[in-house]
Amino acid sequence: MATISKHGERFKCQVRLKGFPHTAKSFRDRAEAEEWGRDTETAIREGTYEERISEPPPRTIREMLQRYQAEVSPGKADNGQSDKARIKRLQATLGAYSVHTLQSTRLARYKADRLAQGAAAQTVLHELVILHHAYRTACDEWGLQMDHAIPRTKRPRLPPGRDQRIRPEALQAIRKATGSKLLGDVIEFAIETCMRRTEITSLTPDHVSLENRTAFLPKTKNGMPRLVPLTPRAVELLRPRMESTGTVFGIEPNSLSRAFCRATRRAGYPKLRFHDTRHEGISRMFERGLGVLEVAKISGHKTLSQLNRYTHLDVSSLVEKLARAVEPHGSPSPPSARTAQPAAGKVSLWAVAPATMVTYSVFGSVKTTVN
C-alpha cells in the first residue's frame, strides 16, 4: 500500500507490497504524491512497473548542496532565492570535501573565518543551518549512510535583536527620496499588514478579497498558510492594483530590498532595513490596543518569545495607556481596597482579585498562576 509522509516542504510517498521491494519518491505537492502512489501500486499489481533506478547518494559537499538547491530549496517560501548566495559560499569553501570526511573541527574553523571576515552572525548561522539540513535530507531521503555523526558546531552568538522603529518623519523622507510611488506604497502596505518581504512580493490578486478585507498567504516562512486581515488603508493601497496579471506589486524580493536601501540612504536613514517595517507594524498593532493572540494571528508568529523580538513599544503610548487604566484622580487605590468594586466610569488597577499572572502560548494552553 502507499503511505504519505511530510518532510519539511516535500511529501514522500512510499509503496510497499508483499513480495516486491518497496519504492519511494518525493513531491512538492501532496496530490501528486498520492497520484504517483496509486499509479505505482496499480502498475506493480499488473506487472507493468519498471523499477526506478534511484540516483546514488552524493559523494561531496558540492554534489549534496547542488541537489539540495535543485530539490529542496524551490519548496521554500521564497522559492529558494535566499539559499542561492548561502549555498554558493558553502560550495566555494567546503565543496571539495567528501560528505564523509568533513569534520566538526573544519566546520568550526569555517564559522570562525566567516565571522572574522565581517559576516554577520545571523548570516553565518543561516549557512550552517542549510548545510545541516542538506546532510539530514541526504541521510533521510537520498540514501547517504554516515559512519559517524553529522558534522556540527556551536551556533554563533547572535547580537541583541534590532529595536529599530520607523518614525513618521523617516517614512515621509523615504517617500520623498525614492520618487517611486510603487516603493512608497509597498513600504506603507508592509507596515499596515506586518507581512514579510517575500509574502508581499508573491501576493497575487486571486488571494486578495477586498470585500472581506483579507489576504491569503499559502506559503509563509514557517510553512503555515495564513489569512491576514487588512486595514482600510491596506485595502486602499491594493485596490488600484487588483487588475495585475502577475503579482499585485510586480516586484522581486531582492529588487525591493535594493530599492529600499537606495531610498533610505538618500533620505539620510542608512541603517534602516526593509524588515524593520515588520517591527514597526507589529509595534503599532500593540499600541492600537490589539492583544497578543490577535497580533500573533496577523503576524504568523507561533510563540510569544518570537513575537516579543519584534515588539518595540513607544514608552509614551504606555504612559497614556497606564493613565487611562488608573483612577482619574490620584494614584491607584491601596491594597486593602483590592476587592472593592470601582465606581461607575472608573477603572482601578487594584480592582482585580486575586492577583494573577498569565503566560500565553499562541498555539498552546494558557497557564494561570495565582500570586
C-alpha positions in Angstrom: 0.0 0.0 0.0 1.0 3.6 -0.4 1.8 5.9 2.5 2.4 9.6 2.5 4.7 11.4 5.0 5.8 15.0 5.1 9.5 16.0 5.2 9.9 19.8 5.5 8.1 21.3 2.5 8.0 18.0 0.5 5.8 14.9 0.6 7.3 11.5 0.4 5.2 8.6 -1.0 6.3 5.0 -0.2 4.8 2.0 -1.8 5.1 -1.4 -0.1 3.5 -4.6 -1.4 4.3 -8.1 -0.1 6.7 -9.9 -2.4 8.0 -6.7 -4.0 10.8 -4.3 -3.0 9.4 -1.1 -1.6 9.9 2.1 -3.7 9.6 5.8 -2.8 9.6 9.2 -4.3 9.3 12.8 -3.0 7.0 15.5 -4.4 6.3 19.2 -3.7 2.5 18.6 -3.8 0.6 16.0 -1.7 -1.9 15.4 -4.5 1.0 14.5 -6.9 2.4 12.1 -4.3 -0.9 10.4 -3.8 -1.4 10.1 -7.6 2.0 8.6 -8.1 1.4 6.1 -5.2 -1.9 4.9 -6.8 -0.3 4.6 -10.3 2.7 2.8 -9.0 0.7 0.3 -6.9 -1.5 -0.5 -9.8 1.5 -1.0 -12.1 3.1 -3.3 -9.7 0.0 -5.4 -9.3 -0.5 -5.6 -13.1 3.2 -6.4 -13.7 3.9 -3.3 -15.8 6.0 -1.4 -13.3 9.7 -0.8 -14.2 11.7 -0.3 -11.0 13.1 3.3 -10.9 16.8 3.5 -10.9 17.5 5.7 -7.9 20.1 8.4 -8.0 23.2 7.5 -6.0 23.8 9.4 -2.8 26.0 12.5 -3.0 29.8 12.0 -2.6 30.9 15.6 -2.0 29.6 18.6 -0.2 29.3 20.3 -3.6 27.1 17.5 -5.0 25.0 17.4 -1.9 24.3 21.2 -1.9 23.6 21.1 -5.7 20.9 18.5 -5.2 19.6 20.4 -2.2 19.3 23.5 -4.2 17.5 21.7 -7.1 15.1 19.6 -5.0 14.6 21.2 -1.6 15.2 25.0 -2.0 12.3 25.5 -4.5 9.8 24.3 -1.9 10.7 27.2 0.5 8.6 30.3 0.9 10.8 32.4 -1.3 11.4 29.6 -3.9 14.9 29.2 -2.7 16.1 32.7 -3.6 17.8 33.3 -0.2 19.5 29.9 -0.4 21.5 30.8 -3.6 24.1 33.0 -2.1 24.5 30.8 1.0 25.0 27.7 -1.0 27.5 29.4 -3.3 29.5 30.5 -0.2 29.5 27.0 1.3 30.5 25.4 -2.0 33.3 27.8 -2.5 34.9 26.9 0.8 33.8 23.4 1.6 32.6 22.0 -1.7 35.6 19.8 -2.4 35.3 17.9 0.9 33.7 14.4 0.8 30.5 14.2 2.8 32.2 11.5 4.9 35.5 13.4 5.7 34.2 16.9 6.6 34.8 17.1 10.4 33.2 19.3 13.0 36.6 21.0 13.6 36.7 22.2 10.0 33.2 23.4 10.3 34.1 25.4 13.4 37.0 27.0 11.5 34.6 27.9 8.7 32.4 29.7 11.2 35.4 31.5 12.8 36.8 32.6 9.4 33.4 33.9 8.2 32.9 35.9 11.4 36.5 37.3 11.1 35.7 38.4 7.5 32.9 40.6 8.8 29.9 38.3 8.0 27.0 38.8 10.4 26.4 36.1 13.0 22.9 35.6 11.6 24.3 35.2 8.1 26.8 32.5 9.2 24.0 30.7 11.2 21.8 30.6 8.0 24.7 28.9 6.1 25.3 26.4 8.9 21.6 25.5 9.1 21.5 24.9 5.3 24.5 22.5 5.5 23.0 20.6 8.4 19.6 20.4 6.7 21.3 19.1 3.5 23.0 16.4 5.5 19.7 15.4 7.2 17.9 15.3 3.8 20.7 13.2 2.3 20.5 10.7 5.1 16.7 10.5 5.3 15.8 10.6 1.6 18.9 10.1 -0.6 20.4 7.0 0.9 23.5 8.6 2.4 25.0 6.3 5.1 27.2 8.1 7.7 29.8 6.2 9.7 29.8 9.0 12.3 27.6 11.8 13.4 26.8 14.7 11.0 29.5 17.4 11.5 28.3 20.3 13.5 29.5 23.3 15.5 28.1 25.7 18.1 25.8 28.3 16.8 27.5 31.7 16.6 26.4 34.1 19.3 23.7 36.4 17.9 23.7 40.1 18.9 20.6 41.5 20.6 17.6 41.8 18.2 17.1 45.1 16.4 14.8 47.6 18.1 14.6 49.9 15.2 11.3 51.9 14.7 10.4 53.8 11.6 9.2 57.2 12.6 6.6 59.2 10.6 9.3 61.7 9.6 11.5 58.9 8.4 8.7 57.5 6.3 8.0 60.9 4.8 11.6 61.4 3.9 12.0 58.0 2.3 8.9 58.5 0.2 10.2 61.9 -0.9 13.7 60.4 -1.6 12.5 57.5 -3.7 10.4 59.2 -6.3 8.7 55.8 -6.8 5.0 55.6 -5.9 5.3 51.8 -6.0 8.1 51.6 -3.4 6.2 54.1 -1.2 3.0 52.0 -1.4 4.9 48.8 -0.7 6.5 50.2 2.4 3.2 51.5 3.8 1.5 48.2 2.9 4.2 46.3 4.8 3.7 48.4 7.9 -0.1 48.1 7.7 -0.1 44.3 7.4 3.2 43.2 9.2 3.8 40.9 6.2 7.3 39.7 5.3 9.1 40.8 2.2 8.5 37.6 0.2 4.9 37.4 1.3 4.3 40.9 -0.1 6.1 40.3 -3.4 4.4 36.9 -4.0 0.9 38.2 -3.2 -1.5 37.7 -6.2 -4.9 39.3 -6.9 -6.7 35.9 -6.6 -5.6 35.6 -3.0 -7.0 39.0 -2.0 -10.6 39.7 -1.1 -11.3 43.4 -0.9 -14.9 42.7 0.1 -13.8 40.7 3.2 -10.6 42.7 3.6 -8.3 39.7 3.8 -5.2 38.5 2.0 -4.4 34.7 1.9 -0.8 33.6 2.1 -0.4 30.0 1.0 3.3 29.9 1.5 5.0 31.5 4.5 8.4 31.3 6.3 7.2 28.9 8.9 5.3 26.7 6.4 1.8 27.6 7.8 -0.7 29.3 5.5 -2.1 32.5 6.9 -5.2 34.6 6.4 -4.2 38.3 7.0 -6.9 40.8 7.9 -6.4 44.1 6.0 -6.8 47.6 7.4 -8.8 50.1 5.5 -5.6 51.8 4.4 -4.1 48.5 3.2 -7.3 47.9 1.1 -6.9 51.4 -0.5 -3.3 50.5 -1.4 -4.4 47.3 -3.1 -7.5 48.4 -4.9 -5.8 50.0 -8.0 -3.5 47.0 -8.4 -6.1 44.3 -8.5 -6.1 44.1 -12.3 -2.5 42.9 -12.3 -1.9 39.7 -14.3 1.0 38.5 -12.1 1.7 39.6 -8.6 0.0 42.5 -7.0 3.1 44.8 -6.8 5.1 43.2 -9.6 8.5 43.4 -7.9 11.0 40.8 -6.9 12.2 40.4 -3.3 15.8 41.4 -3.9 14.8 44.3 -6.2 12.6 45.6 -3.4 15.4 45.4 -0.8 17.9 47.2 -3.1 15.3 50.0 -3.9 14.6 50.4 -0.2 18.3 50.7 0.6 18.8 53.3 -2.1 15.9 55.3 -0.8 16.9 55.2 2.9 20.5 56.3 2.0 19.2 59.3 0.0 16.8 60.1 2.8 19.5 60.1 5.5 18.4 56.8 7.2 21.0 54.3 6.0 20.6 52.0 9.0 17.0 51.1 8.2 16.3 47.7 6.6 13.1 46.7 4.8 12.4 44.1 7.5 12.1 47.0 10.0 8.7 47.6 8.5 7.6 44.4 10.2 8.9 45.5 13.5 7.2 48.9 13.1 3.9 47.3 12.0 3.8 44.8 15.0 4.6 47.6 17.5 1.8 49.7 16.1 -0.6 46.9 16.4 0.1 46.6 20.1 -0.1 50.4 20.5 -3.5 50.4 18.9 -4.7 48.0 21.7 -4.7 44.6 20.0 -3.9 41.6 22.2 -1.1 39.1 22.0 -3.1 36.4 20.3 -4.6 38.9 17.8 -1.2 40.2 16.8 0.2 36.7 16.5 -2.6 35.7 14.3 -1.8 38.6 12.0 2.0 38.3 12.0 2.1 34.5 11.9 4.4 34.1 15.0 4.0 30.8 16.8 5.3 31.7 20.2 5.3 34.7 22.4 9.1 34.8 22.6 9.3 35.1 18.8 6.7 37.9 18.8 8.4 39.7 21.6 11.6 40.1 19.4 9.5 42.3 17.0 7.8 44.4 19.6 9.2 47.8 20.5 6.5 49.8 22.2 6.7 53.6 22.5 7.0 54.4 26.2 4.8 57.5 25.7 2.0 55.3 24.5 2.4 53.0 27.6 2.3 56.1 29.8 -1.0 57.2 28.3 -2.5 53.7 28.5 -1.4 53.5 32.1 -3.0 56.8 32.9 -6.3 55.6 31.3 -6.2 52.4 33.4 -5.9 54.1 36.8 -8.4 56.3 38.6 -8.8 59.7 37.0 -7.7 61.4 40.2 -4.5 60.4 42.0 -2.8 57.1 42.4 -4.3 53.6 42.5 -6.3 52.6 45.5 -4.4 50.9 48.4 -4.1 47.1 48.6 -6.8 46.9 51.2 -9.3 48.0 48.6 -8.5 45.3 46.1 -11.8 43.6 46.4 -13.9 46.7 46.2 -15.9 47.4 43.2 -14.8 50.5 41.2 -17.2 53.4 40.9 -19.1 53.8 37.7 -16.9 55.1 34.9 -13.7 54.4 36.9 -11.2 51.6 36.4 -8.7 50.8 39.1 -5.5 48.8 38.9 -6.4 47.2 42.2 -9.9 46.0 41.0 -8.6 42.5 40.3 -8.8 39.8 42.9 -7.0 37.6 43.3 -3.9 38.9 41.5 -2.9 36.5 38.7 -0.1 36.1 36.3 -0.9 34.7 32.9 1.5 33.1 30.5 0.4 32.8 26.9 1.4 30.3 24.2 0.0 31.3 20.9 -1.0 27.7 19.8 -0.7 26.1 23.2 -2.5 26.3 26.5 -2.9 29.3 28.8 -1.2 28.8 32.1 -2.5 30.9 35.0 -0.8 31.1 38.4 -2.1 32.9 41.5 0.4 35.3 43.1 
